[in-house]
Amino acid sequence: MLAALAMTKRTPIQSERAQLELFRASTSDLAPRDAQDLMAYPFFSLSKSHRTQPIDYAVGDVVIRVEAVPEHGMATIWDADILIWAASQIVAARDAGLRTSRLIAVTPYEILTFIGRGVSARDYQRLKAALDRLQSTSVATTIRQPASGRRHRFSWINEWVERADPSGRPVGIELIVPDWFYSAVLDDALILTIDRDYFSLTGGFERWLYRIVRKHGGRQRSGWRFEFGHLYLKSGSLSPFKRFAFELRDIVRRQPLPGYILSIDLEISGRPRLAFEPVSWGKPVDGLVLSGTRSVVPSGTGVSCYREQKPGLTPRDQTGNRTPNLDSNTESNLCRARGNLEIRAENCASGHTEMRDDR
């Protein structure tokens, strides 16, 4: 017994880094890829402000809890760009027949240029702060766990370290991504290519919404729908619902999401839904025009019901409401809807507008 204990004491415990083969990131221009689980659920803070309040999400068998430490705060949706970079590297290497690993060596310059950031000293410091938030943010989830109710707990980055040459000059960083993330990246069914213009979206709300739209809308010509309330739950936002609905309507008005057109329609009950579909040509000049107005709008025209501008908004001829995804869209909480024209007529007759805030 004593001999066994002595042997245990003499045997050093290998670090995770020592057990992993080093994977060196490619410097070539790669297509950005994102993990669908990260796109569909609330894993990140949507604000750049210091957040320590946890995210708690529980719908059906999916349970998520995200916790932050006061020193660094919760990882933000901008920090998640580093995970998009990592996923893109791993997928590209695998497709090229190269061996991949959770231990990745890279220079800060390569990450920053891939995600569309500057390369100044301040940008390097911000990158380090992002790595700290990713490493210190704790996630516990039942997603992709074989037993119902069982949770997998991890950080977005297990550890990271700066490397220097013998003279002390920085030569790059090494980081280890968690197995939960790495397994998803290696599964073709769990990865989607995203538009590079995603990195140009400046608002956290816009970035979150693009990922939701890309994940659920995909390339379906018939588009997709979500109730405002269900979207609010999926955002993990700390904003009141009224503010959330206002920002959502503003994004529909501005149409900033690359590759998709957004619109708002109503359920029979009158509750608003966000509808979105891919476009096969350029963005429209104006995402919304007043319903029923002529080509010249008289000065002083008041706010009325809104509808999408016809040119450039739909990839097909269409006169009524898009067919609901009743078979595949189990997360949208859809009910049967009447035609858009009928809804608009009733809405205008009652004096309601689609630009009011929801309570």
Buried (B, 14 or more C-beta within 10 A) or exposed (E): EEEEEEEEEEEEEEEEBEEBEEBBBBEEEBEBBBBBBBBBBBBBBBBEEBBEEBBEBEEEEBBBBBBBBEEBBBBBBBBBBBBBBBBBBBBBBBEEEEEBBBBBBBBBBBBBBBBBBEEEEEBBEBBBEBBBBBBBBBBBBBBEBEEEEEBBEBBBBBBBEEEEEEEEEEEBBBBBBBEBBBEBBBEEEBBBEBBBBBBEBEBBBBBBBBBBBBBBBEEBEBBBBBBBBBBBBBBBBBBEBEEBBBBBBBBBBBBBBBBBBBBBBBBEEEEBBBBBBBBEEEBBEEBBBBBEEEEEEEEEEEEBBBBBBEEBBBBEEBEEBBEBBEEEBEBBBBEEBBEBEEBBBBBBEEEEBBBEEBE
